[in-house]
Amino acid sequence: MALMVSCRPSGPATDGAPAMTNDLLLGFTPVKDQGRGSLCWMYAMLSTIETDRLMTGDSVHLSVAYPVRRYMEDMAATRYLCGPSYPLSMRGTGALALYLTGLYGAATYDAYPGPPHGDADAVARGLGQLARYAPSLGAMRQRTATYLDQRMGALPYAVYMLGAQYTFQEFAHSVYATRYVALTSFTHHPFGQPFALEVPDNTLRARFLNIPIDSLMASIDRALTHKHAVCWEGDVSEPGFSFIHGVATLPDGTQADQAHRQLQFERHRTTDDHCMSLIGMAHDSQGHRYYIAKNSWGTRNPYHGLMYLSYEYIKMKTIAIYISDETYHI
């Protein structure tokens, strides 16, 4: 079954999932359901940070709604000033999630869970309507706060954890101690140099270090074996990607190499559709390698929301990854 390129699943779980043996599975917080919104990039990046903290013995469960709300507040003010041509898009990349967390701070999930199936795209459309009729920027900011309180809940005053009070920035600094490196692998730019990745959701024009695909795959393996998660973004529009079966594979005989990656990207057959957190490695009954991904489409599949992506699928269909700076330089 092929998924529409929409950052969300289609259909209920079915039988027929292959038997997998987990070779490595890192700790992870509960699988979320992003609902009908386009916030996979925030779910995946925060999930990666959570796993990294869990593997150091530090339990943390982060709010997706908090940085998203702050982002919406600023976008609404910009929409008012720029006019209706300014887009209110909730699509993004892992790089945007890191930027927003650094800019606005972070909150715990319990402090600001947001709506259970928050459709951020619908909320953003509502902000666009407010911007059309607000008489001033001050009135726009006030109306935005009231509207977001109604849709997402009122913001907490601060973050409280283990008997201590933190500002949002202080809390982010305490859990976001790890620096992340953004990596990609395409031949239309030189290897060893960063470049602004040409995908529509890279609105920040964030720069990604370009390395050979074999080096990128080795970086994933190195991160996981050193107990660090990997934030992965790539193509999920392939027929072999099935959330309802919990697996992603390429057709037999597909050449997953640097040249074919490049050709598929240039022909727009490898697209930047979705983000997930890679948290383990596994193999099937025939010994084929897989990576275990924590998705954000709920738990209605045979692996309770996790997915198994074949080694070849990751090698061919990866747009970018984000790994801890520590493991990249091992």
C-alpha positions, -999 to +999 in steps of 0.1 A: +000+000+000+014+034-009+010+064+014+000+098+002+027+123+007+011+139+036+031+131+067+003+110+081-009+074+076-039+059+060-059+028+070-060+004+100-035-022+110-036-056+092-021-090+096+008-103+076+037-085+093+071-103+090+087-117+120+116-095+132+145-101+156+156-070+174+194-067+176+194-034+194+165-013+207+171+020+226+148+034+252+120+056+240+090+075+253+054+065+244+045+066+207+025+097+198-002+103+172+003+135+153-033+134+140-039+151+107-012+177+112+022+181+094+044+181+125+063+149+120+096+169+120+090+182+155+078+148+168+108+130+154+134+155+165+121+157+201+118+120+202+154+117+192+164+141+220+143+121+245+159+088+236+194+104+239+185+116+274+169+083+284+201+064+274+221+086+298+197+077+326+179+110+325+142+106+319+125+134+300+092+137+280+090+168+259+061+189+247+056+192+209+029+217+215+051+243+233+076+252+206+049+248+179+027+273+197+055+298+200+062+294+163+026+300+155+025+332+176+054+346+156+041+335+123+007+351+130+023+384+138+044+382+106+013+373+086-004+404+099+025+426+089+033+410+056-003+404+044-022+374+031+006+364+007+028+353+037+023+315+041+013+300+074+028+265+068+034+240+095+057+218+074+093+218+083+125+198+089+144+185+118+167+215+115+136+238+121+128+218+152+163+223+166+161+260+157+127+265+174+138+247+205+169+268+208+150+300+202+119+294+224+131+268+249+112+236+258+085+223+282+077+189+296+049+170+280+029+170+313+033+208+316+019+215+281+005+184+263-016+204+238-046+187+222-044+149+219-047+150+181-037+186+174-043+195+138-017+223+136-025+230+100-062+238+109-050+260+138-027+279+115-055+285+090-076+300+118-047+323+126-047+334+090-084+344+094-076+364+125-049+383+107-074+395+081-095+414+105-072+425+134-071+464+136-035+465+149-005+443+157-012+446+194-047+434+189-035+406+166-011+393+193-039+395+219-064+376+197-037+351+188-031+343+225-068+339+232-073+317+201-043+295+209-054+292+245-088+279+233-073+255+208-042+243+226-046+252+262-031+280+283+007+282+285+023+273+319+042+300+337+074+279+340+086+243+339+087+223+371+108+191+374+122+172+403+112+200+427+130+227+407+116+256+386+130+264+352+123+290+326+116+274+292+151+284+280+168+270+311+149+237+308+158+234+271+194+239+280+193+212+306+179+186+282+194+199+250+230+196+260+239+175+229+247+193+197+233+177+165+250+174+131+228+175+100+240+152+073+230+144+037+244+127+006+240+140-029+265+145-057+252+178-071+274+194-044+309+185-033+314+160-005+329+174+027+311+207+023+278+220+038+250+232+015+214+244+018+194+213+009+170+220-019+138+206-005+106+227-001+103+222+036+138+236+043+124+271+048+153+281+070+178+273+042+196+252+068+229+238+057+236+200+057+271+185+056+274+165+024+291+131+028+291+098+007+262+076+013+283+048+027+297+072+052+262+083+061+251+047+067+281+041+088+272+073+108+238+058+115+252+025+127+278+043+149+252+065+165+229+036+173+256+013+186+268+041+209+232+044+222+222+076+204+190+079+183+190+093+148+164+117+134+157+105+099+138+123+072+131+109+038+107+094+012+076+074+024+057+075-009+071+043-021+048+012-026+071-007-003+065+016+026+035+003+046+026+017+080-002-009+083+024-037+080+051-018+099+078-023+072+095-004+044+113-022+016+125-016-019+116-039-048+140-068-053+169-059-075+168-022-068+203-006-069+207+014-037+238+033-045+251+068-048+243+072-085+208+059-083+200+080-052+210+111-071+190+102-102+159+095-081+163+128-062+168+148-094+137+132-110+117+140-078+111+103-071+129+106-038+111+133-019+112+148+016+079+134+030+083+124+066+104+124+097+109+096+122+134+087+149+157+056+143+161+038+177+174+004+168+185-023+144+170-057+136+170-086+111+143-108+095+142-146+092+164-144+061+190-123+077+182-090+060+191-059+080+165-033+092+165-001+112+138+003+138+120+036+136+097+053+161+068+068+141+043+094+152+011+079+136-002+062+166+001+025+176-023+009+152+002-014+134+017-048+143+047-032+161+026-008+182+037+022+162+073+012+155+084+005+119+111-016+103+129+001+074+153-021+054+189-012+051+185-007+014+154+015+019+173+038+042+203+039+019+182+048-011+154+070+003+171+091+030+170+129+025+188+138+056+197+127+091+205+144+124+229+127+149+247+138+180+279+156+173+296+133+199+289+101+179+297+117+145+332+125+156+340+091+172 
